[in-house]
Amino acid sequence: MATQATLDASFTGELIRPGEERYDEARSLFNGAIDRRPALIARCANTADVQAALAYARAEGLQVAVRGGGHSTAGHSCVDDGVVIDVGPIKHAEIDVEARTGRFGAGMNWGELDAATQEHGLAVPGGRVTHTGVAGLTLGSGSGWLDRKHGATCESLIGAEVVTASGEVVRASETTGENEELLWGLRGGGGNFGVVTEFEFDLVEAGPMVHVALVFWGLDQGREVLRLAREVMATLPLDLNIIIAGMNSPPAPFVPEEHHGRPGYAFVVVGFGSGEAHAALLDGIRSQLPPVWEFASPMPYVALQQMLDEANAWGFHNYEKGTYLEELTDEAIEVIVEHLPRKASPLSLVLLYRLDGAYSEVPDDATAFSGGRSPRYSVFNIAVCPVPELLTADRAWVRALWEDLHPHAPRFGTYVNSITEVAEDRVRSAFGPEKYERLAAIKATYDPGNVFRRNPNITPARPGEVVAAP
């Protein structure tokens, strides 16, 4: 039996307990609204450390939380009175340039992965904030600037090393065919099946330079901006992408001072092809609806990936809910325009990402990704509060906006990483009945006791069970 003494003797990483000097730092999360006090934080240096920490938690009957980058807005990566298995120290990058594949330790964040891959002009599609962990983003499907051109992050996942609930180390691999059903579940199933210690990805060409513009309009122009977005996105080439945002102007040097902090709507326009194509798109946008200010410049791909870091600083108080819209209808536009002015924090925002192109070319049953493959918008309603006093109001704002958008959403499908209330019916609805049934069977194989339940949780199927539709 694993005891504290045997864990202390065998563990090669760092064990941190309440009262010790690094305890508060080690338990802190990206979302400052989450304050949990685990009994033990096991900062694992390798796979064997993960096995040892997991064996100790199970022997002591302690709940387990798995931490990669600590970015879960819902706080899944920490737990009161339990064991945090922190894979953050497991960082390595092995890139096969000729095969365009890479293996990465589960503790890598997107900034570290980008730095390693961009040395070779390569990337993994995913990440818009560099301190986000690769692990959590990938397992919850993963979204980034390259969605339209190369698909979701989980679709680039071709292999993984996983410590299962029993402590067994298994490899899931598209290349060798090992544990293919597990790999299917890892591609969007939300960390339900074990502790991933290594990810293997297909890599794509990206950068080193891209073209970026931020185009901003006033709050009173919301309807026109969102209708223009609908029109532009309908014919947008895959080398270009636009994120649509309801936000406040940043206090940046390129923003006229009289517009600092003013609420409104923005396009973040990114070009992965020629500068001429990017400039032509901007000309078309401004000719139809002149902005109140704009900024455009070529920049390194890694700088694009870092662009939202400051607005998503560690320790802000956050809350989010997301949904899909198959069309940006006039009715949905009215909901957004009605609710955006009601937010309290200048950092809270609404983001709309277009999912089409490569995203829509993948068969719906090819991965566990939650949601259909028809072209759609992924909508994120996010409260970002630099002080806790603003969170109560903006949490209510997020929920109200989500409730009013929900009637315009498809019946099934939600971006898993934006699920903050993880009631079983919500998770079932996110995946839909067929995928949920398949995921429940995988869960029963690799985690029949539901050890890994701090996530958008999938209940293990019982023998002979058919999972009912939500």
Salt bridges, closest charged atoms under 4 A:
ASP8 OD1 - ARG17 NH2 3.01
GLU14 OE1 - ARG22 NH2 2.95
GLU14 OE1 - ARG43 NE 3.68
ASP24 OD1 - ARG27 NE 2.91
GLU25 OE2 - ARG22 NH1 3.24
ASP35 OD1 - ARG27 NH1 2.50
ASP86 OD2 - ARG43 NH1 2.91
ASP86 OD2 - ARG67 NE 3.83
GLU112 OE1 - LYS91 NZ 3.02
ASP147 OD2 - ARG128 NH2 3.50
GLU155 OE2 - ARG373 NH1 2.50
GLU174 OE1 - ARG187 NH2 2.67
GLU181 OE2 - ARG438 NE 2.71
GLU198 OE2 - HIS92 NE2 2.75
GLU198 OE1 - ARG103 NH1 3.63
GLU198 OE1 - ARG171 NH1 2.83
GLU200 OE1 - ARG103 NE 3.59
GLU200 OE1 - ARG171 NH2 3.41
GLU205 OE2 - ARG100 NH1 3.25
ASP239 OD1 - LYS149 NZ 2.58
ASP283 OD1 - ARG286 NH1 2.46
GLU294 OE1 - ARG286 NH2 2.64
GLU326 OE2 - ARG376 NH2 3.23
ASP330 OD1 - ARG227 NE 3.57
ASP330 OD1 - ARG230 NH1 2.99
GLU334 OE2 - ARG223 NE 2.67
GLU338 OE2 - ARG342 NH2 2.83
ASP356 OD1 - ARG148 NE 2.63
ASP356 OD2 - ARG354 NE 3.24
ASP364 OD1 - LYS435 NZ 3.36
ASP404 OD2 - HIS339 NE2 2.71
GLU421 OE1 - LYS321 NZ 3.01
GLU421 OE2 - ARG399 NH2 3.25
GLU424 OE2 - ARG428 NH2 2.70
ASP447 OD2 - LYS443 NZ 2.83
GLU465 OE2 - ARG462 NH2 3.67
